[in-house]
């Protein structure tokens, strides 16, 4: 219904290069370039200009994109309105999610959808938060469950609708038998002299650790680094350090590590949000999936 070349231009804006846009759209780079040349010719304006070995969007391209974003949001609303003429909830809904939320929130939500709407196909995929925007825009996903950062859509991004799902506390993870485990809770300042397991490739989590410890009056001594929660837990269990771990993250048996809830003035938390293409939230499959996700979050709160 809308010129598909506009979607190619939108994805190019998001991905930054013709090659990356082609990969996201499952096209060849030459096809992407040809589409954009044809669109520029039909519109009578230049859309791209060379910048070394890359291309840059022109001012005219950004004008076109402002209108394209409105068109695509309106088309999502039109699809929602048309769904009122169909009986029952059918079709498909595709989730992408960070791993901890996939296990604790998305899987229970998908199970509820399967039970309540057997004609609705649900697909789940573990993805980093950084991938959310381009996967939604390229229509490879309908709902992204992410941790907000500078690489996820801004709250005022007109292309997306966003809603908080869960405000997730962070716990201190210590080895079984550690003195901080005995009291049942701890202050972040109590771990100032500890060695820490850092997760530098989980940028949002690593920044949260550094900022929280700074608010507690110290810089953590990062002795070792691991990114997967089972690896972090294994290092903690063997006494190589302590860690900051999300409440949703799975842990090994309780005789190896202890999750210690934090108290006091510095209790780090991270926000989990759901993100969709603007206008799509009223389409019945997506609306029911968002409701199921919120139900799963309430059960975990």
C-alpha positions in Angstrom: 0.0 0.0 0.0 3.0 2.3 0.6 5.9 2.6 -1.8 8.3 -0.1 -0.5 11.3 2.1 -1.5 10.4 4.4 1.4 10.9 1.4 3.7 14.3 0.9 2.1 15.2 4.5 2.9 14.0 4.2 6.5 16.1 1.1 7.0 19.1 2.8 5.5 18.7 5.6 8.0 18.6 3.1 10.8 21.5 0.9 9.7 23.8 3.5 8.3 25.2 1.8 5.3 23.8 0.3 2.1 25.3 -3.1 2.9 23.7 -3.2 6.3 20.4 -2.1 5.0 20.5 -4.7 2.3 21.3 -7.4 4.9 18.3 -6.3 7.1 15.9 -6.3 4.1 17.3 -9.5 2.6 18.2 -7.7 -0.6 21.5 -7.2 -2.4 23.3 -3.9 -2.0 22.9 -3.2 -5.7 19.1 -3.6 -5.4 19.0 -1.2 -2.4 21.1 1.4 -4.4 18.9 1.0 -7.5 15.7 1.4 -5.4 17.0 4.6 -3.9 18.2 6.0 -7.2 14.8 5.3 -8.7 13.0 6.9 -5.7 15.2 10.0 -6.0 14.5 10.3 -9.7 10.7 9.9 -9.2 10.7 12.5 -6.4 13.0 14.9 -8.3 15.4 15.4 -5.4 18.8 14.0 -4.3 18.4 11.6 -1.4 22.0 10.5 -0.9 25.4 12.1 -1.2 28.8 10.5 -1.1 30.8 10.8 2.1 34.1 9.0 1.5 33.2 5.3 0.9 29.8 5.8 2.6 26.7 7.7 1.8 24.9 10.4 3.8 21.2 11.3 3.7 20.5 14.7 2.3 18.2 17.3 3.9 15.6 16.3 1.3 15.9 12.6 2.4 15.2 13.6 6.0 12.1 15.5 4.8 10.9 12.4 2.9 11.5 10.3 6.0 9.5 12.5 8.3 6.5 11.9 6.0 7.3 8.2 5.6 7.3 7.7 9.4 3.8 9.2 9.6 2.6 7.1 6.6 3.8 3.9 8.2 2.4 4.7 11.6 -1.0 5.4 10.0 -0.8 2.2 8.0 -0.3 0.2 11.3 -3.4 2.0 12.6 -5.4 1.1 9.5 -4.4 -2.6 9.9 -5.7 -2.4 13.5 -9.0 -0.9 12.3 -9.4 -3.6 9.6 -8.9 -6.3 12.2 -12.2 -5.3 13.8 -13.9 -6.8 10.7 -12.4 -10.2 11.3 -13.7 -12.7 14.0 -11.3 -14.1 16.5 -7.6 -13.6 17.2 -5.4 -15.2 14.5 -2.3 -14.5 12.5 1.1 -14.2 14.2 3.1 -12.1 16.7 6.9 -12.2 16.9 8.8 -11.3 20.0 12.4 -10.4 20.3 13.9 -10.1 23.8 17.0 -9.9 25.9 17.7 -13.4 27.4 16.6 -12.8 31.0 13.3 -11.3 30.0 12.8 -13.9 27.4 12.9 -16.7 30.0 11.0 -14.9 32.8 8.5 -12.8 30.9 8.1 -13.6 27.2 7.9 -17.4 27.5 5.1 -17.2 30.1 3.3 -14.6 28.0 3.6 -16.8 24.9 2.3 -19.8 26.8 -0.7 -17.8 27.9 -1.3 -16.7 24.3 -1.1 -20.3 23.1 -3.7 -21.4 25.6 -6.1 -18.5 25.1 -5.7 -18.0 21.3 -4.8 -21.3 19.7 -5.1 -19.8 16.2 -2.4 -17.2 17.0 1.1 -18.2 16.0 3.8 -16.9 18.4 7.5 -16.8 17.6 10.2 -15.9 20.1 13.9 -14.9 19.4 16.6 -13.9 21.8 18.2 -10.6 20.6 20.3 -7.8 22.1 18.5 -4.6 22.9 20.7 -2.8 20.3 19.0 -4.8 17.5 15.4 -3.8 18.4 14.9 -0.8 16.2 16.1 -2.2 12.9 14.3 -5.6 13.5 11.1 -3.8 14.2 11.4 -1.4 11.2 12.4 -4.3 8.9 9.3 -6.1 10.1 11.3 -9.1 11.4 9.7 -8.6 14.8 6.5 -7.1 16.2 7.3 -6.6 19.9 10.8 -6.0 21.3 11.4 -6.4 25.0 14.6 -4.4 25.8 16.7 -2.6 28.3 16.7 1.1 27.4 20.0 2.6 26.4 21.5 5.2 24.0 21.3 2.5 21.3 17.6 1.7 21.7 14.8 4.0 20.4 14.5 7.3 22.4 11.3 7.7 24.3 10.2 10.5 21.9 11.1 8.5 18.7 7.9 8.9 16.6 8.5 5.6 14.8 7.8 3.5 17.9 5.4 3.1 20.8 7.0 2.1 24.1 5.6 1.0 27.5 7.3 0.1 30.8 7.0 -3.6 31.5 9.0 -4.1 34.7 11.2 -2.1 37.0 13.7 -4.8 37.9 15.8 -4.7 41.1 19.4 -5.8 41.0 20.8 -8.2 43.6 24.3 -8.8 44.9 25.5 -12.3 44.0 28.0 -13.8 46.5 29.3 -17.3 47.0 27.5 -19.6 49.4 28.9 -19.0 52.9 30.0 -15.5 52.2 29.6 -13.1 55.2 27.3 -10.9 53.3 24.9 -13.8 52.7 24.3 -14.3 56.4 22.2 -11.2 57.1 19.8 -11.8 54.2 20.2 -8.3 52.8 23.1 -5.9 52.3 24.0 -2.4 51.3 26.0 -1.9 48.1 28.7 -0.1 50.2 29.2 -3.3 52.2 30.9 -4.7 49.1 33.3 -1.9 48.5 36.3 -4.0 49.4 35.2 -7.0 47.3 36.6 -8.1 43.9 33.9 -7.9 41.2 32.9 -9.9 38.2 32.2 -7.3 35.4 30.2 -7.7 32.2 31.7 -5.2 29.8 29.9 -6.6 26.7 26.6 -6.1 28.4 27.0 -2.4 28.2 23.8 -1.5 30.0 24.6 -3.8 32.9 28.2 -2.7 33.2 27.3 0.9 33.2 24.7 0.2 35.9 27.4 -1.5 38.1 29.8 1.4 37.7 27.2 4.1 38.3 25.7 2.3 41.3 29.0 1.7 43.0 30.0 5.4 42.3 26.8 6.5 44.0 27.8 4.2 46.9 31.1 6.1 47.2 33.6 3.8 45.5 34.8 2.4 42.2 34.5 -1.4 42.0 37.6 -3.5 41.5 36.8 -5.5 38.4 38.9 -8.7 38.8 37.3 -10.8 36.1 34.9 -10.4 33.2 32.0 -12.6 32.0 28.8 -11.8 30.1 26.6 -14.9 30.3 24.8 -15.2 33.6 25.8 -18.9 34.0 29.5 -17.9 33.6 29.2 -15.0 36.0 27.6 -17.3 38.5 30.3 -19.9 38.1 33.0 -17.4 38.8 31.1 -16.1 41.9 30.5 -19.7 43.1 34.2 -20.4 43.1 35.1 -17.3 45.0 36.6 -15.1 42.3 34.4 -12.1 43.2 30.9 -10.9 43.7 28.5 -9.6 41.0 25.5 -7.4 40.4 22.8 -9.5 38.8 19.2 -8.8 37.6 16.4 -10.3 39.6 15.2 -12.1 36.5 18.5 -13.7 35.7 18.5 -17.5 36.3 21.0 -18.9 38.9 22.6 -22.3 39.6 21.6 -24.3 42.7 21.4 -22.3 46.0 24.2 -24.3 47.6 26.7 -22.6 45.2 25.7 -18.9 45.2 23.4 -16.7 47.2 21.3 -13.8 45.8 21.4 -11.0 48.4 18.7 -8.3 48.0 20.1 -4.8 48.4 18.8 -2.1 50.7 19.6 1.5 51.6 19.9 4.6 49.5 21.6 2.9 46.5 19.4 0.1 45.2 20.2 -0.3 41.5 17.3 -1.1 39.2 17.0 -1.5 35.5 13.9 -0.9 33.4 12.5 -3.4 31.0 10.3 -1.9 28.3 8.2 -3.2 25.3 8.7 -1.5 22.0 6.5 -1.8 18.8 6.1 0.0 15.6 3.9 3.0 16.3 0.3 2.3 15.5 0.6 -1.4 15.6 -0.3 -1.7 19.3 -4.0 -1.8 18.5 -3.7 -4.7 16.1 -5.4 -7.6 18.0 -2.5 -10.1 17.9 0.0 -7.4 19.2 -2.5 -6.0 21.6 -3.2 -9.4 23.2 0.5 -10.2 23.3 1.2 -6.9 25.1 -1.5 -7.7 27.6 0.0 -11.2 28.2 3.4 -9.6 28.7 2.1 -7.2 31.3 0.3 -10.1 33.1 3.5 -12.0 33.2 5.4 -9.0 34.6 2.7 -8.4 37.3 3.2 -12.0 38.4 7.0 -11.5 38.7 6.7 -8.1 40.5 
